[in-house]
Amino acid sequence: MESIKSADVIAPSPDVAPGHPRELLRSFLRDRSAASDERWRRWCADLVKGGRLRPTDLSDWWTAINEFDPVLAQYAAEPVTVPDTTVVVAGSGKEQFKTFNVSTAAAILAAAAGTPVVKGISRSVSAVSGAADILDILGVTPVARPAAIQQALQRRNIAFVAYPVFCPHYAARYDGVFDSISPASFFMPVATVCVRASGFVLGLAHADVALAALALRMIRPDIATGVVVSTDLSHGETVDEYSDVGTVRLARVAAGALDSTTHTNPEPARHWRRAVAHQPTHRGNAALVADALTATGDTPCTRLVELNASLIVGTTATGCRPDEGIARVHHARRSGRAMRLLTELSESR
């Protein structure tokens, strides 16, 4: 699949009118000029801020992106086989308040607690460190090709995979264009990871978690269950994580049905913000990821990571109550299993 060249990109279907959003997206994907990128950003900002997006619109985007990137189209048609109960974990990034790389630590902790995890990663876009930058510091090697995901899961119960592995043409066009939420943020982080997973967890730095969940139900009907989560720490401060501070929004998809909930907690205290804040260096953020997995102590960082890991564990664990999920991941950390897994991942490079 990787041998397909950009010249093989599928031409637009003739049944889409020039003013149709799908055709507009196609034009932006084809035109790599700075002026085109600026128009693309303005158009996307208007769609997101204006609340004009519908699940069918995002499904149309997925169609256009698959037409643009034939490698992605082939993997979408034939997802990679993975073990039962595997969960795809991804985040939108581009938050207003930057935390350390919580989803990376949560993915490792969930894997240590027994849930197979495929974690999508990228370099930094709107913060100092992306997950790929953190893994470099920690000495963890992502899989180089989709065919290696199965082996990585069999060996360590977790596979980190860079998004361009599945969508090289689209990633080359999209990367670096956006530093804020775009329509693709609502579905691409999960949809792009083309494995036959049982569930997904998407962290979204936007309040409309239901939109993302409904879109993913349309785009990836092969994934039976999923959760989209977002937290408003305060007005205008949204993070793509599950928290016990701020206003938490969850949208769950199961058996074709959607359930959305909103829970309001106290706003975060200053010490909480300082503890979980994104650090100014890759090494500082990598240290927080490792510290959040240590067997000793209970801190704002360990609590935040455990909450997000429990969401991953509970996505495909039938009948697993939230408190049971927390207990499982807490035990995986305090027993030392999480740090042993991180050590094994680092030593396997």
Residue frames relative to the residue before (quaternion, step in Angstrom):
aa qw qx qy qz dx dy dz
M 1.0000 0.0000 0.0000 0.0000 0.00 0.00 0.00
E 0.6551 0.5428 -0.3238 0.4139 3.56 0.96 -0.81
S 0.6062 0.5923 -0.3554 0.3943 3.61 1.21 -0.38
I 0.4863 0.6651 -0.4354 0.3628 3.60 1.27 -0.20
K 0.2927 -0.7792 0.5346 0.1461 3.58 -0.85 0.97
S 0.6466 -0.5371 0.3724 0.3934 3.55 -1.23 0.47
A 0.5842 0.5867 -0.3757 0.4164 3.59 1.16 -0.44
D 0.6345 0.5450 -0.3201 0.4449 3.55 1.26 -0.37
V 0.3402 0.7611 -0.4951 0.2447 3.61 1.26 0.11
I 0.4774 -0.6925 0.4701 0.2675 3.55 -0.91 0.97
A 0.4570 -0.6903 0.4913 0.2706 3.57 -0.93 0.85
P 0.6126 -0.5641 0.3981 0.3847 3.61 -1.13 0.56
S 0.5083 -0.6291 0.4920 0.3222 3.56 -1.13 0.68
P 0.4916 -0.6978 0.4313 0.2923 3.61 -0.92 0.80
D 0.6242 0.5871 -0.3427 0.3850 3.60 1.20 -0.32
V 0.6136 0.5349 -0.3561 0.4589 3.62 1.24 0.09
A 0.4237 -0.7287 0.4824 0.2383 3.57 -0.67 1.12
P 0.6424 -0.5654 0.3514 0.3798 3.62 -1.07 0.65
G 0.7306 0.4299 -0.2524 0.4665 3.62 1.01 -0.70
H 0.4470 0.6971 -0.4485 0.3362 3.57 1.28 -0.01
P 0.5883 -0.6037 0.3917 0.3688 3.65 -0.97 0.77
R 0.6290 0.5311 -0.3554 0.4428 3.59 0.99 -0.69
E 0.6695 0.4832 -0.3023 0.4763 3.57 1.00 -0.79
L 0.5961 0.5438 -0.3628 0.4661 3.59 1.11 -0.61
L 0.6478 0.5073 -0.3186 0.4706 3.56 0.93 -0.88
R 0.6326 0.5347 -0.3369 0.4477 3.58 0.93 -0.83
S 0.6578 0.5102 -0.3190 0.4531 3.56 0.96 -0.83
F 0.6543 0.4990 -0.3165 0.4719 3.60 1.01 -0.76
L 0.6415 0.5222 -0.3285 0.4560 3.58 0.99 -0.75
R 0.6931 0.4781 -0.2791 0.4617 3.60 1.03 -0.74
D 0.7352 0.4001 -0.2133 0.5040 3.58 1.07 -0.78
R 0.1499 -0.8366 0.5254 0.0400 3.57 -0.37 1.27
S 0.4012 0.7346 -0.4721 0.2766 3.60 1.18 0.26
A 0.6267 -0.5397 0.4059 0.3889 3.57 -1.24 0.45
A 0.6351 0.5300 -0.3319 0.4534 3.59 1.01 -0.74
S 0.6405 0.5181 -0.3165 0.4703 3.56 1.02 -0.80
D 0.6426 0.5230 -0.3234 0.4571 3.59 0.96 -0.86
E 0.6539 0.5088 -0.3179 0.4610 3.59 0.96 -0.81
R 0.6496 0.4913 -0.3166 0.4862 3.61 0.98 -0.77
W 0.6215 0.5439 -0.3312 0.4562 3.58 1.06 -0.79
R 0.6645 0.5012 -0.3049 0.4628 3.58 0.91 -0.90
R 0.6668 0.5005 -0.3075 0.4586 3.60 0.89 -0.89
W 0.6418 0.5242 -0.3189 0.4600 3.57 0.97 -0.86
C 0.6837 0.4838 -0.2878 0.4645 3.59 0.88 -0.95
A 0.6352 0.5247 -0.3340 0.4579 3.60 0.96 -0.81
D 0.6465 0.5168 -0.3134 0.4656 3.58 1.01 -0.81
L 0.6510 0.5160 -0.3142 0.4595 3.59 0.98 -0.82
V 0.7071 0.4672 -0.2674 0.4586 3.57 0.87 -0.98
K 0.7208 0.4432 -0.2606 0.4649 3.59 0.77 -1.00
G 0.6916 0.4897 -0.2803 0.4510 3.56 1.08 -0.67
G 0.4062 -0.7336 0.4641 0.2855 3.58 1.25 -0.07
R 0.4018 0.7574 -0.4297 0.2832 3.57 1.17 0.57
L 0.5549 0.6377 -0.3865 0.3688 3.59 1.24 -0.13
R 0.1123 -0.7553 0.6426 0.0628 3.53 -1.18 0.75
P 0.6573 -0.5059 0.3565 0.4300 3.60 -1.14 0.37
T 0.6445 0.5220 -0.3323 0.4492 3.60 0.99 -0.74
D 0.5999 0.5501 -0.3586 0.4570 3.60 1.11 -0.63
L 0.6807 0.4794 -0.2885 0.4727 3.56 0.94 -0.91
S 0.6045 0.5347 -0.3504 0.4752 3.57 1.12 -0.62
D 0.6219 0.5268 -0.3308 0.4758 3.58 1.08 -0.71
W 0.6151 0.5350 -0.3398 0.4690 3.57 1.04 -0.77
W 0.6416 0.5284 -0.3201 0.4547 3.58 0.92 -0.92
T 0.6409 0.5242 -0.3191 0.4611 3.59 0.98 -0.84
A 0.6802 0.4905 -0.2899 0.4613 3.57 0.88 -0.95
I 0.6527 0.5120 -0.3146 0.4613 3.58 0.99 -0.79
N 0.6378 0.5124 -0.3212 0.4769 3.58 1.03 -0.75
E 0.6358 0.5158 -0.3264 0.4724 3.57 1.06 -0.70
F 0.6613 0.5083 -0.2928 0.4675 3.56 1.09 -0.74
D 0.7935 0.2338 -0.0929 0.5542 3.58 1.01 -0.85
P 0.2365 -0.8192 0.5054 0.1324 3.62 -0.08 1.24
V 0.5640 0.5731 -0.3973 0.4424 3.61 1.16 -0.46
L 0.6583 0.4932 -0.2987 0.4840 3.57 0.91 -0.92
A 0.6392 0.5428 -0.3339 0.4304 3.59 0.91 -0.87
Q 0.6705 0.4928 -0.3068 0.4620 3.58 0.97 -0.78
Y 0.6700 0.4719 -0.3086 0.4828 3.58 0.96 -0.78
A 0.6204 0.5354 -0.3468 0.4563 3.61 1.06 -0.68
A 0.6682 0.4914 -0.2943 0.4748 3.58 1.06 -0.74
E 0.7908 0.1233 -0.0532 0.5972 3.58 1.12 -0.69
P 0.1450 -0.8257 0.5404 0.0723 3.62 0.25 1.23
V 0.5748 -0.5968 0.4492 0.3342 3.54 -1.22 0.61
T 0.4412 -0.6903 0.5116 0.2588 3.58 -0.96 0.88
V 0.0103 0.7772 -0.6277 0.0428 3.55 -0.98 0.96
P 0.6665 -0.5053 0.3422 0.4283 3.62 -1.19 0.30
D 0.6217 -0.5194 0.4301 0.3984 3.56 -1.27 0.46
T 0.8145 0.2551 -0.2437 0.4605 3.55 -1.26 0.68
T 0.3802 0.7113 -0.5064 0.3051 3.62 1.18 0.32
V 0.1735 -0.7803 0.5963 0.0736 3.57 -1.03 0.86
V 0.3026 -0.7126 0.6050 0.1860 3.55 -1.01 0.90
V 0.0941 -0.7931 0.6015 0.0171 3.57 -0.82 1.04
A 0.1407 0.7870 -0.5842 0.1398 3.56 -0.79 1.03
G 0.1625 -0.7831 0.5920 0.0993 3.54 -1.26 0.41
S 0.5173 -0.6539 0.4591 0.3067 3.53 -1.15 0.60
G 0.2581 -0.7493 0.5532 0.2566 3.57 1.07 -0.74
K 0.6813 0.5270 -0.3376 0.3798 3.56 -1.26 -0.51
E 0.2589 0.7830 -0.5206 0.2208 3.59 1.05 0.78
Q 0.5325 -0.6055 0.4817 0.3434 3.53 -1.31 0.31
F 0.7286 0.2151 -0.1633 0.6294 3.59 1.19 -0.59
K 0.2716 -0.8013 0.5162 0.1328 3.57 -0.60 1.13
T 0.1429 -0.7606 0.6292 0.0720 3.55 -0.76 1.10
F 0.6056 -0.4882 0.4413 0.4474 3.56 -1.29 0.12
N 0.6796 -0.5328 0.3158 0.3932 3.60 -1.21 0.30
V 0.1435 -0.8521 0.5016 0.0408 3.51 0.45 1.34
S 0.6812 0.5160 -0.3116 0.4155 3.60 0.83 -0.93
T 0.6000 0.5505 -0.3622 0.4536 3.60 1.13 -0.57
A 0.6762 0.4669 -0.2859 0.4930 3.58 0.91 -0.91
A 0.6529 0.5224 -0.3194 0.4459 3.60 0.96 -0.84
A 0.6303 0.5312 -0.3388 0.4537 3.60 1.02 -0.73
I 0.6565 0.4954 -0.3097 0.4771 3.59 0.97 -0.84
L 0.6628 0.5041 -0.3114 0.4578 3.58 0.93 -0.85
A 0.6471 0.5082 -0.3257 0.4658 3.61 0.94 -0.81
A 0.6385 0.5159 -0.3249 0.4698 3.58 1.02 -0.79
A 0.6485 0.5095 -0.3123 0.4715 3.58 1.01 -0.79
A 0.6737 0.4795 -0.2840 0.4853 3.58 1.19 -0.56
G 0.6926 -0.5327 0.2592 0.4116 3.60 1.27 0.14
T 0.6117 0.5450 -0.3625 0.4443 3.61 1.21 -0.02
P 0.3864 -0.7063 0.5336 0.2589 3.63 -0.74 0.97
V 0.0762 -0.8223 0.5635 -0.0214 3.57 -0.79 1.06
V 0.0999 -0.7216 0.6802 0.0818 3.52 -1.13 0.82
K 0.1053 -0.8265 0.5530 -0.0030 3.56 -0.48 1.24
G 0.3133 -0.7389 0.5700 0.1760 3.56 -0.75 1.09
I 0.0601 -0.8135 0.5785 -0.0023 3.59 -0.92 0.88
S 0.0192 -0.7722 0.6346 0.0273 3.53 -1.32 0.37
R 0.5771 -0.5269 0.4743 0.4053 3.53 -1.34 0.06
S 0.6942 -0.4705 0.3338 0.4304 3.55 -1.27 0.23
V 0.1549 -0.7694 0.6146 0.0798 3.54 -1.09 0.84
S 0.8347 0.0676 0.0053 0.5465 3.57 0.65 -1.11
A 0.7033 0.3654 -0.2585 0.5523 3.59 1.26 0.23
V 0.6984 -0.4400 0.3329 0.4558 3.58 -1.28 -0.09
S 0.8328 0.1252 -0.0033 0.5392 3.56 0.79 -1.09
G 0.2191 -0.7205 0.6425 0.1419 3.51 -1.05 0.87
A 0.7083 -0.4468 0.3119 0.4487 3.57 -1.25 0.18
A 0.6377 0.5329 -0.3364 0.4430 3.59 0.99 -0.77
D 0.6315 0.5261 -0.3301 0.4642 3.58 1.05 -0.72
I 0.6467 0.5228 -0.3067 0.4630 3.57 1.03 -0.86
L 0.6648 0.5076 -0.3103 0.4519 3.58 0.90 -0.91
D 0.5840 0.5686 -0.3706 0.4453 3.59 1.07 -0.64
I 0.6813 0.4814 -0.2842 0.4725 3.57 0.88 -0.95
L 0.7054 0.4628 -0.2613 0.4690 3.58 0.96 -0.85
G 0.4631 -0.7048 0.4307 0.3212 3.59 1.23 -0.23
V 0.4754 0.6586 -0.4390 0.3841 3.57 1.20 0.55
T 0.2575 -0.7952 0.5363 0.1170 3.57 -0.74 1.08
P 0.3531 -0.7190 0.5506 0.2350 3.63 -0.73 0.96
V 0.5823 -0.5430 0.4453 0.4096 3.57 -1.24 0.28
A 0.4344 -0.7318 0.4743 0.2251 3.56 -1.02 0.85
R 0.7956 0.0714 -0.0181 0.6013 3.58 1.20 -0.49
P 0.6510 -0.5567 0.3419 0.3864 3.59 -1.08 0.64
A 0.6231 0.5685 -0.3507 0.4069 3.60 0.99 -0.74
A 0.6587 0.5193 -0.3064 0.4501 3.62 1.20 -0.45
I 0.4672 0.7009 -0.4416 0.3090 3.60 1.23 -0.21
Q 0.6415 0.5434 -0.3279 0.4310 3.59 0.90 -0.93
Q 0.6746 0.4905 -0.2989 0.4637 3.60 0.87 -0.90
A 0.6405 0.5261 -0.3295 0.4520 3.59 0.96 -0.84
L 0.6567 0.4996 -0.3096 0.4726 3.59 0.98 -0.78
Q 0.6509 0.5151 -0.3194 0.4571 3.57 0.98 -0.77
R 0.7002 0.4737 -0.2685 0.4618 3.58 1.04 -0.77
R 0.8499 0.1169 -0.0001 0.5139 3.60 0.74 -1.05
N 0.4769 -0.6924 0.4248 0.3357 3.62 1.27 -0.02
I 0.7551 0.2698 -0.1886 0.5670 3.60 1.25 0.21
A 0.0504 -0.7727 0.6323 0.0236 3.54 -1.14 0.74
F 0.1902 -0.7462 0.6281 0.1118 3.55 -0.86 1.01
V 0.0198 0.8129 -0.5795 0.0538 3.58 -0.78 0.99
A 0.3957 -0.7081 0.5365 0.2329 3.57 -0.86 1.01
Y 0.5795 -0.6298 0.3951 0.3338 3.57 -0.90 0.90
P 0.6509 0.5331 -0.3533 0.4089 3.68 0.86 -0.75
V 0.4975 0.6418 -0.4375 0.3862 3.61 1.20 -0.29
F 0.7387 0.3791 -0.2085 0.5168 3.58 1.09 -0.74
C 0.8172 0.1502 -0.0519 0.5540 3.62 1.03 -0.66
P 0.0584 -0.8636 0.4990 0.0422 3.62 0.61 1.08
H 0.6845 0.4854 -0.3012 0.4528 3.61 0.91 -0.82
Y 0.6767 0.4757 -0.2996 0.4755 3.57 0.89 -0.88
A 0.6441 0.5275 -0.3319 0.4435 3.60 0.91 -0.86
A 0.6527 0.5164 -0.3187 0.4536 3.58 0.97 -0.82
R 0.6839 0.4659 -0.2828 0.4851 3.58 1.12 -0.63
Y 0.7347 0.4623 -0.2326 0.4386 3.58 0.90 -0.96
D 0.6299 0.5804 -0.3474 0.3816 3.58 0.93 -0.91
G 0.8138 0.2588 -0.2156 0.4736 3.52 -0.96 0.96
V 0.5789 0.5953 -0.3807 0.4068 3.59 1.23 -0.20
F 0.8098 0.2446 -0.0886 0.5259 3.59 0.92 -0.95
D 0.0846 -0.7717 0.6264 0.0699 3.55 -1.08 0.79
S 0.6984 0.3310 -0.2658 0.5761 3.58 1.30 0.35
I 0.7140 -0.4607 0.3078 0.4280 3.55 -1.29 0.30
S 0.0735 -0.7660 0.6382 0.0239 3.55 -1.02 0.91
P 0.6979 -0.4448 0.3161 0.4638 3.64 -1.16 0.14
A 0.6239 0.5530 -0.3480 0.4288 3.61 1.04 -0.69
S 0.5743 0.6108 -0.3747 0.3959 3.60 1.17 -0.55
F 0.6311 0.5686 -0.3254 0.4153 3.58 1.18 -0.54
F 0.8328 0.1667 -0.0804 0.5217 3.62 1.11 -0.38
M 0.6224 0.6132 -0.3572 0.3302 3.62 0.94 -0.81
P 0.6255 0.5533 -0.3939 0.3840 3.66 0.81 -0.70
V 0.7141 0.3933 -0.2473 0.5237 3.59 1.08 -0.68
A 0.6857 0.5211 -0.3037 0.4076 3.57 0.74 -1.06
T 0.6357 0.5621 -0.3229 0.4191 3.58 1.07 -0.75
V 0.6565 0.4839 -0.3148 0.4855 3.61 1.08 -0.66
C 0.0862 -0.8677 0.4895 -0.0002 3.53 0.26 1.34
V 0.3146 0.6952 -0.5775 0.2900 3.54 0.19 1.37
R 0.5222 -0.6433 0.4635 0.3140 3.58 -1.18 0.57
A 0.0563 0.8425 -0.5289 0.0853 3.54 0.62 1.18
S 0.4709 -0.6452 0.5201 0.3023 3.52 -1.34 0.32
G 0.8189 0.0346 0.0065 0.5728 3.58 1.13 -0.54
F 0.1822 -0.7619 0.6057 0.1393 3.53 -1.34 0.16
V 0.1170 -0.7312 0.6629 0.1108 3.53 -1.33 0.44
L 0.0408 -0.7959 0.6037 -0.0206 3.55 -0.67 1.16
G 0.2089 -0.7418 0.6252 0.1233 3.53 -0.85 1.02
L 0.0623 -0.8277 0.5565 -0.0362 3.56 -0.67 1.14
A 0.2830 -0.7650 0.5555 0.1613 3.58 -0.73 1.03
H 0.5929 0.4849 -0.3880 0.5126 3.54 0.76 1.17
A 0.5559 -0.6598 0.4025 0.3060 3.58 -1.04 0.79
D 0.6806 0.5171 -0.3067 0.4188 3.62 1.05 -0.64
V 0.0343 -0.8336 0.5505 -0.0299 3.53 0.45 1.26
A 0.6011 0.5754 -0.3601 0.4218 3.60 1.09 -0.64
L 0.6118 0.5528 -0.3469 0.4470 3.58 1.02 -0.77
A 0.6742 0.4917 -0.2933 0.4665 3.56 0.88 -0.95
A 0.6623 0.5133 -0.3118 0.4480 3.59 0.92 -0.89
L 0.6665 0.4925 -0.3011 0.4717 3.58 0.94 -0.87
A 0.6424 0.5194 -0.3256 0.4600 3.58 0.99 -0.79
L 0.6786 0.4837 -0.2950 0.4674 3.58 0.92 -0.87
R 0.5909 0.5517 -0.3692 0.4584 3.59 1.12 -0.56
M 0.6739 0.4735 -0.2857 0.4900 3.59 1.09 -0.70
I 0.7294 0.4625 -0.2394 0.4436 3.55 0.88 -1.03
R 0.7963 0.1486 -0.0657 0.5827 3.59 1.02 -0.82
P 0.0170 -0.8367 0.5472 -0.0141 3.62 0.48 1.15
D 0.5575 0.6146 -0.3841 0.4048 3.59 1.27 -0.26
I 0.6543 0.4627 -0.3186 0.5063 3.62 1.21 -0.33
A 0.3833 -0.7973 0.4235 0.1951 3.56 -0.38 1.28
T 0.8178 0.1132 -0.0228 0.5637 3.58 0.93 -0.85
G 0.1030 0.8100 -0.5738 0.0633 3.55 -1.15 0.47
V 0.1871 -0.7608 0.6134 0.0999 3.52 -1.30 0.45
V 0.0969 -0.7365 0.6653 0.0749 3.55 -1.10 0.81
V 0.0510 -0.8236 0.5640 -0.0332 3.57 -0.76 1.06
S 0.0300 0.7692 -0.6368 0.0441 3.52 -1.18 0.75
T 0.1038 -0.7948 0.5955 0.0542 3.58 -1.08 0.69
D 0.2201 -0.7297 0.6338 0.1321 3.55 -0.96 0.96
L 0.2949 -0.7673 0.5433 0.1705 3.57 -0.45 1.18
S 0.7377 -0.1398 0.1005 0.6528 3.54 1.16 -0.74
H 0.7186 -0.4076 0.2965 0.4790 3.58 -1.21 -0.02
G 0.8306 0.1743 -0.1473 0.5079 3.57 -0.71 1.10
E 0.6852 0.4136 -0.2846 0.5276 3.60 1.27 0.09
T 0.0751 0.8108 -0.5694 0.1132 3.55 -0.21 1.31
V 0.0971 -0.7764 0.6201 0.0570 3.57 -1.04 0.82
D 0.4452 -0.6991 0.4952 0.2604 3.57 -1.17 0.57
E 0.5544 0.5914 -0.3850 0.4411 3.55 0.91 0.99
Y 0.4840 -0.6161 0.5439 0.3006 3.52 -1.40 0.31
S 0.0339 0.8248 -0.5585 0.0818 3.59 -0.74 1.02
D 0.3713 -0.6915 0.5581 0.2693 3.56 -1.31 0.20
V 0.6308 0.4074 -0.3665 0.5493 3.56 1.21 0.62
G 0.7643 0.3445 -0.2566 0.4809 3.56 -1.16 0.53
T 0.6146 -0.5328 0.4335 0.3879 3.56 -1.34 -0.23
V 0.1573 -0.8150 0.5567 0.0321 3.54 -0.51 1.27
R 0.0996 -0.7816 0.6148 0.0334 3.56 -0.91 1.00
L 0.0336 -0.7911 0.6104 -0.0223 3.55 -0.87 1.04
A 0.0407 -0.7539 0.6545 0.0394 3.54 -1.08 0.78
R 0.1021 -0.8143 0.5714 0.0080 3.56 -0.62 1.18
V 0.1548 -0.7550 0.6320 0.0808 3.53 -1.06 0.90
A 0.1957 0.7580 -0.6018 0.1581 3.57 -0.85 1.02
A 0.8471 0.0239 -0.0528 0.5283 3.55 -0.94 0.96
G 0.7148 -0.4761 0.2487 0.4478 3.56 1.02 0.82
A 0.6535 0.5040 -0.3103 0.4718 3.59 1.27 -0.12
L 0.2744 -0.7526 0.5790 0.1522 3.54 -1.23 0.58
D 0.0434 -0.7765 0.6286 -0.0007 3.53 -1.00 0.94
S 0.0751 -0.8094 0.5824 0.0086 3.59 -0.67 1.11
T 0.0187 -0.7923 0.6097 -0.0101 3.57 -1.00 0.85
T 0.1326 -0.7544 0.6366 0.0896 3.53 -1.28 0.54
H 0.0239 -0.7985 0.6011 -0.0208 3.56 -0.84 0.98
T 0.2182 -0.7975 0.5547 0.0936 3.56 -0.78 1.06
N 0.0960 -0.7754 0.6241 0.0060 3.53 -0.79 1.15
P 0.6662 -0.4545 0.3712 0.4602 3.60 -1.25 0.06
E 0.5530 -0.5826 0.4669 0.3699 3.57 -1.16 0.50
P 0.5808 -0.6137 0.3963 0.3591 3.62 -1.06 0.63
A 0.4459 -0.6747 0.5246 0.2659 3.53 -1.10 0.77
R 0.6776 -0.5047 0.3420 0.4114 3.57 -1.24 0.36
H 0.6596 0.5120 -0.3273 0.4423 3.57 0.93 -0.84
W 0.6045 0.5417 -0.3529 0.4653 3.60 1.12 -0.65
R 0.6525 0.5184 -0.3121 0.4562 3.57 0.90 -0.91
R 0.6662 0.4999 -0.3060 0.4612 3.57 0.90 -0.91
A 0.6725 0.5322 -0.3014 0.4167 3.56 0.95 -0.90
V 0.7930 0.3314 -0.1561 0.4869 3.61 0.89 -0.92
A 0.4507 0.7257 -0.4373 0.2811 3.60 1.24 -0.10
H 0.5841 -0.5713 0.4690 0.3353 3.52 -1.21 0.73
Q 0.3458 -0.7603 0.5207 0.1768 3.56 -0.90 0.96
P 0.5900 -0.6325 0.3770 0.3312 3.62 -1.13 0.49
T 0.7512 0.2984 -0.2051 0.5520 3.62 1.26 -0.02
H 0.6154 -0.5264 0.4312 0.3977 3.57 -1.26 0.42
R 0.6637 0.5199 -0.3146 0.4362 3.57 0.91 -0.90
G 0.6437 0.5197 -0.3217 0.4606 3.58 1.02 -0.76
N 0.6776 0.4734 -0.2957 0.4789 3.59 0.96 -0.79
A 0.6207 0.5261 -0.3397 0.4717 3.59 1.06 -0.69
A 0.6277 0.5359 -0.3336 0.4555 3.59 1.03 -0.76
L 0.6531 0.5032 -0.3206 0.4664 3.61 0.99 -0.76
V 0.6105 0.5359 -0.3501 0.4663 3.59 1.04 -0.71
A 0.6824 0.4768 -0.2881 0.4733 3.58 0.86 -0.95
D 0.6501 0.5249 -0.3199 0.4467 3.60 0.93 -0.88
A 0.6575 0.5249 -0.3106 0.4423 3.59 1.04 -0.76
L 0.6971 0.4482 -0.2661 0.4923 3.59 1.26 -0.27
T 0.4692 0.6976 -0.4395 0.3163 3.59 1.25 -0.10
A 0.5649 -0.6531 0.4074 0.2972 3.53 -1.16 0.67
T 0.7115 0.4387 -0.2577 0.4846 3.59 1.17 -0.37
G 0.8182 0.3137 -0.2139 0.4318 3.51 -1.26 0.57
D 0.1650 -0.7329 0.6513 0.1067 3.50 -1.33 0.49
T 0.0365 0.8188 -0.5619 0.1121 3.55 -0.44 1.28
P 0.6828 -0.4332 0.3489 0.4738 3.62 -1.20 0.04
C 0.6456 0.5231 -0.3266 0.4503 3.61 1.03 -0.72
T 0.6804 0.4697 -0.3044 0.4731 3.59 0.86 -0.91
R 0.6323 0.5324 -0.3327 0.4540 3.60 1.02 -0.75
L 0.6663 0.5023 -0.3046 0.4593 3.58 0.88 -0.92
V 0.6617 0.4940 -0.3011 0.4769 3.58 0.95 -0.84
E 0.6557 0.5101 -0.3213 0.4545 3.61 0.92 -0.83
L 0.6240 0.5354 -0.3437 0.4537 3.60 0.98 -0.76
N 0.7103 0.4471 -0.2685 0.4728 3.57 0.87 -0.91
A 0.6207 0.5210 -0.3425 0.4753 3.59 1.09 -0.61
S 0.6413 0.5235 -0.3301 0.4536 3.59 1.01 -0.76
L 0.6008 0.5477 -0.3536 0.4627 3.59 1.13 -0.60
I 0.6413 0.5101 -0.3135 0.4798 3.58 1.04 -0.79
V 0.6716 0.5065 -0.2928 0.4547 3.57 0.85 -1.01
G 0.7233 0.4705 -0.2509 0.4387 3.57 0.91 -0.90
T 0.5203 0.6746 -0.4104 0.3253 3.58 1.20 -0.34
T 0.8106 0.1801 -0.1030 0.5477 3.59 0.95 -0.76
A 0.5294 0.6067 -0.4253 0.4132 3.60 1.24 0.08
T 0.3348 -0.7831 0.4908 0.1839 3.58 -0.19 1.29
G 0.8488 0.1367 -0.1159 0.4973 3.55 -0.83 1.01
C 0.4595 0.6820 -0.4527 0.3446 3.58 1.26 0.18
R 0.2779 -0.7651 0.5594 0.1564 3.58 -0.54 1.16
P 0.6645 -0.5200 0.3444 0.4117 3.61 -1.16 0.50
D 0.6709 0.4955 -0.3185 0.4505 3.60 0.92 -0.80
E 0.6266 0.5236 -0.3392 0.4671 3.58 1.13 -0.62
G 0.6311 0.5275 -0.3303 0.4630 3.57 1.04 -0.77
I 0.6396 0.5155 -0.3143 0.4757 3.57 0.97 -0.85
A 0.6543 0.5186 -0.3167 0.4502 3.58 0.92 -0.88
R 0.6548 0.5232 -0.3162 0.4445 3.59 0.98 -0.83
V 0.7208 0.4269 -0.2699 0.4747 3.58 0.80 -0.93
H 0.5940 0.5528 -0.3661 0.4557 3.59 1.11 -0.62
H 0.6615 0.4917 -0.3055 0.4767 3.58 0.96 -0.85
A 0.6298 0.5378 -0.3391 0.4462 3.60 1.02 -0.79
R 0.6744 0.4656 -0.2965 0.4904 3.58 1.07 -0.66
R 0.7326 0.4482 -0.2602 0.4414 3.58 0.69 -1.08
S 0.6426 0.5116 -0.3305 0.4649 3.60 1.17 -0.43
G 0.5418 -0.6393 0.3872 0.3845 3.58 1.28 -0.22
R 0.4470 0.7145 -0.4513 0.2933 3.61 1.24 -0.09
A 0.6432 0.5382 -0.3353 0.4291 3.60 0.96 -0.79
M 0.6884 0.4623 -0.2862 0.4801 3.59 0.89 -0.88
R 0.6085 0.5345 -0.3609 0.4623 3.60 1.07 -0.64
L 0.6433 0.5130 -0.3226 0.4678 3.56 1.00 -0.80
L 0.6484 0.5056 -0.3259 0.4665 3.59 0.91 -0.85
T 0.6399 0.5202 -0.3224 0.4648 3.61 1.00 -0.79
E 0.6553 0.5081 -0.3067 0.4673 3.58 0.97 -0.88
L 0.6474 0.5114 -0.3185 0.4668 3.58 0.98 -0.81
S 0.6727 0.4939 -0.2962 0.4645 3.58 0.99 -0.80
E 0.6969 0.4814 -0.2730 0.4560 3.58 0.96 -0.85
S 0.6339 0.5649 -0.3349 0.4086 3.60 1.18 -0.46
R 0.4511 0.6958 -0.4544 0.3254 3.61 1.28 -0.09
